[in-house]
Amino acid sequence: MKTIAFATGAAAIAGCCCLPAVGPDYEKPDIDTPSRVLDDAGLPTTNLTATGEYKPAEGEDDVRAVITTNDVARWWRHFNDPVLTGLVDAAVTNNMSYLMARERLVASRWELVGTFSAFMPRLDASGGFARMERGENTSTMWGTGRTLHRDMYSGGFDATWEIDLFGGSRRATEAAFAAAMAEECNLDDAKVSLTAEVGRQYIELRTTQQRIEVARTNLVLQSETYDILKSRLDSGIGDELAVSQSKYIVDETRAGIPALLAQEETLKNALAILVGEMPGALHESLADCPRRDWLVEPRRLESAPVDLIRGRPDVRAAERRLAAEVARIGVAKSLWYPKLYLNGSLGLESVKAGKFLERGALYGSLGPSVSWPIFQGGNLYANEQAVVARASEACYAYEFAIENAFREVCDAYAAYTQEYHRYEALKGAVKAAQDAVAISNDLYKNGLRDFTAVIDAQRSLLRLQESLVVSRGQISSRIIALYKALGGGLSRVDDEDGEAKDAEI
C-alpha cells in the first residue's frame, strides 16, 4: 500500500511539474497599425485659400496644445465645470449598467478561483442505512427454507485526485484567467463609454438651454417690433401687411420653443438615469444654464496614437478573449489523452448497529486508476475543431477591434478639427446677419424697403444664432468623442513604475 501511494505521488509531481501542457502556447498577434499623420483641418485663421475657405495656421502660428495622456485620462476636468465633474463622479458610482458590469467582473473572478479546484483532491462523505429482506422463494434463498432479514449500516469518505499530466486543468485555468482579465477590460470600457455619454448629454443639454435663450431673446425683439407696427396700424398710419408678416414671424419663433423645452426635459431625465437617479431628481441642479462658453482650448494630435489605440479597453478585452480561446484549445486536446487518478476510500460498514464503531467495521482502499477515451463517435474531434474555429474568430475580432478603434480616432479627430472652421464661418455670418437686421429696419422705417426684407433678416439671424450655438456644442461634443476614441475616462495612465505620467500623443 505504501509503495503504491509513493509511486502515485511521485508520478503526480513529475506529471504536474515536468510534462508540458498540450495545445498551443498563446502569443499576442502582431497586427500592423498605420503610423501616419492624421487628417487635420488645422486651426482656422482669418486668411482665405483660393477657394474661399479658411486657411489653417502653420508652424508657430498653430497655438493649439498637444493632447497628452493625462488629458485623455480625466478629460472632463478640462471643462472646469463642477456640475459636469459631479455628474461623472456620480455616474461611475451609481450607474446601473456600470454596476452590472462590475458584478460581471466579480463573477468572473470567482469563476477563476473555482478553476483551481481541479488541482486539489475531491473528498466526499456518505452514510446510509438499509434493511434487506429476501423471501424463501427468491433466487438467493431458494431451497433453504429460510427468509433473510439484514440491516446494513455504512458511512465513510471517498477521495479522488486527478493528476494533471497533460495540462488540461492548467489550460482551463489559463482560459479562466484570460476571461477574468477580459471582464476587467470590459468594466474599463463601460467606464469610458459612461463618462463620454455623460459628457455628451450634458453638453447637449447646455446647448439646448442656450438655444432656448436665443429663441426667447429673438422672441422679445420680434414682439417689440410687432407691438410697434400694431400700434402704428391702430393709429391709422401703419401697414397692415407688415403687421401680419411680423405676427407670423413672432408666432413662428414662439412655436419653436416648446420643442426645445421638451428636449431639455428629455436630456435632464437622461442624465438622471446615467447617474443612477430617478427622472426629475436633477431638475433643480440643472435648471439654470450658466452664462459661459464650454469651448476648451483647441488641441491637436501630432501623429496616430498607436499605443493608446492598442491600449483601449475594448481592444484589450478582445485580445484577452483571444488568449482564453487559445487556452481552450489545450483543454480540448487534453481530452484525447489518458487521465490518471489517485483514488481512495475509508469508512465503516456493519450489519449490527452496536458494532458499527468497532475496528472490525473498518474498510479502506487506495490506488491509481486510468481513464482513456477509445471511441467517442467523433465527439472529441468535433469539439476540438469547434474550439479552433472559435479561436480563429477571436483573432479576427481582435484585428477588427484595432481597425475599428483606429477608424474612430480618425473620424473623431477630423470632425473635431473641421468643426472649428464651421464655427469661425458661422461667427462671421451671425455678425453679418445682425448688421442686416439693423439695416433692413432702417430702410423699412425710411420707406426704402418693404417689411419682407426685415422678415428675411430676422429669420436668418435666428437660424444663424442657433447654428452658432449648436456649433459651439458640437466642438465640445466632438472633443469628448475624440477622448473616448483614445480610451479616455480611466482614472489615470501609468508608466511601468506605476507612477502617473503625462506624455504628448
Secondary structure as the mmCIF struct_conf table of DSSP 4:
data_model
#
loop_
_struct_conf.conf_type_id
_struct_conf.id
_struct_conf.beg_label_comp_id
_struct_conf.beg_label_asym_id
_struct_conf.beg_label_seq_id
_struct_conf.end_label_comp_id
_struct_conf.end_label_asym_id
_struct_conf.end_label_seq_id
HELX_RH_AL_P HELX_RH_AL_P1 LYS A 2 CYS A 18
BEND BEND1 LEU A 19 LEU A 19
HELX_LH_PP_P HELX_LH_PP_P1 PRO A 20 ALA A 21
BEND BEND2 VAL A 22 GLY A 23
HELX_LH_PP_P HELX_LH_PP_P2 PRO A 24 TYR A 26
HELX_LH_PP_P HELX_LH_PP_P3 ARG A 36 ASP A 39
STRN STRN1 PRO A 44 LEU A 48
TURN_TY1_P TURN_TY1_P1 ALA A 50 THR A 51
BEND BEND3 GLY A 52 GLY A 52
HELX_LH_PP_P HELX_LH_PP_P4 GLU A 53 GLU A 53
STRN STRN2 TYR A 54 PRO A 56
HELX_LH_PP_P HELX_LH_PP_P5 ALA A 57 ALA A 57
HELX_RH_3T_P HELX_RH_3T_P1 GLY A 59 ASP A 61
HELX_LH_PP_P HELX_LH_PP_P6 ARG A 64 ARG A 64
STRN STRN3 ALA A 65 VAL A 66
HELX_LH_PP_P HELX_LH_PP_P7 ILE A 67 ILE A 67
STRN STRN4 THR A 68 THR A 68
HELX_RH_AL_P HELX_RH_AL_P2 THR A 69 ALA A 73
TURN_TY1_P TURN_TY1_P2 ARG A 74 ARG A 74
HELX_RH_3T_P HELX_RH_3T_P2 TRP A 75 PHE A 79
HELX_RH_AL_P HELX_RH_AL_P3 PRO A 82 ASN A 94
HELX_RH_AL_P HELX_RH_AL_P4 MET A 96 THR A 115
HELX_RH_3T_P HELX_RH_3T_P3 PHE A 116 PHE A 119
BEND BEND4 MET A 120 MET A 120
STRN STRN5 ARG A 122 ARG A 134
TURN_TY1_P TURN_TY1_P3 GLU A 136 ASN A 137
BEND BEND5 THR A 138 THR A 138
TURN_TY1_P TURN_TY1_P4 SER A 139 THR A 144
STRN STRN6 LEU A 148 ILE A 163
BEND BEND6 LEU A 165 GLY A 167
HELX_RH_AL_P HELX_RH_AL_P5 GLY A 168 ASP A 234
TURN_TY1_P TURN_TY1_P5 SER A 235 GLY A 236
BEND BEND7 GLY A 238 GLY A 238
HELX_RH_AL_P HELX_RH_AL_P6 GLU A 240 LEU A 274
TURN_TY1_P TURN_TY1_P6 VAL A 275 GLY A 276
TURN_TY1_P TURN_TY1_P7 PRO A 279 LEU A 286
BEND BEND8 ALA A 287 ASP A 288
HELX_LH_PP_P HELX_LH_PP_P8 CYS A 289 PRO A 290
BEND BEND9 ARG A 291 ARG A 292
HELX_LH_PP_P HELX_LH_PP_P9 LEU A 295 PRO A 298
STRN STRN7 ARG A 299 ARG A 300
BEND BEND10 GLU A 302 SER A 303
HELX_RH_AL_P HELX_RH_AL_P7 VAL A 306 ARG A 310
TURN_TY1_P TURN_TY1_P8 GLY A 311 GLY A 311
BEND BEND11 ARG A 312 ARG A 312
HELX_RH_AL_P HELX_RH_AL_P8 PRO A 313 SER A 334
TURN_TY1_P TURN_TY1_P9 LEU A 335 TRP A 336
BEND BEND12 TYR A 337 TYR A 337
STRN STRN8 LYS A 339 SER A 350
BEND BEND13 VAL A 351 LYS A 352
HELX_RH_3T_P HELX_RH_3T_P4 ALA A 353 LYS A 355
TURN_TY1_P TURN_TY1_P10 PHE A 356 LEU A 357
BEND BEND14 GLU A 358 GLU A 358
HELX_RH_3T_P HELX_RH_3T_P5 ARG A 359 ALA A 361
STRN STRN9 LEU A 362 SER A 371
TURN_TY1_P TURN_TY1_P11 GLY A 377 GLY A 378
HELX_RH_AL_P HELX_RH_AL_P9 ASN A 379 LYS A 445
TURN_TY1_P TURN_TY1_P12 ASN A 446 GLY A 447
BEND BEND15 LEU A 448 ARG A 449
HELX_RH_AL_P HELX_RH_AL_P10 PHE A 451 ALA A 485
TURN_TY1_P TURN_TY1_P13 LEU A 486 GLY A 489
BEND BEND16 LEU A 490 SER A 491
STRN STRN10 ASP A 494 ASP A 494
TURN_TY1_P TURN_TY1_P14 GLU A 496 ASP A 497
BEND BEND17 GLY A 498 GLY A 498
STRN STRN11 ALA A 500 ALA A 500
STRN STRN12 GLU A 504 GLU A 504
#
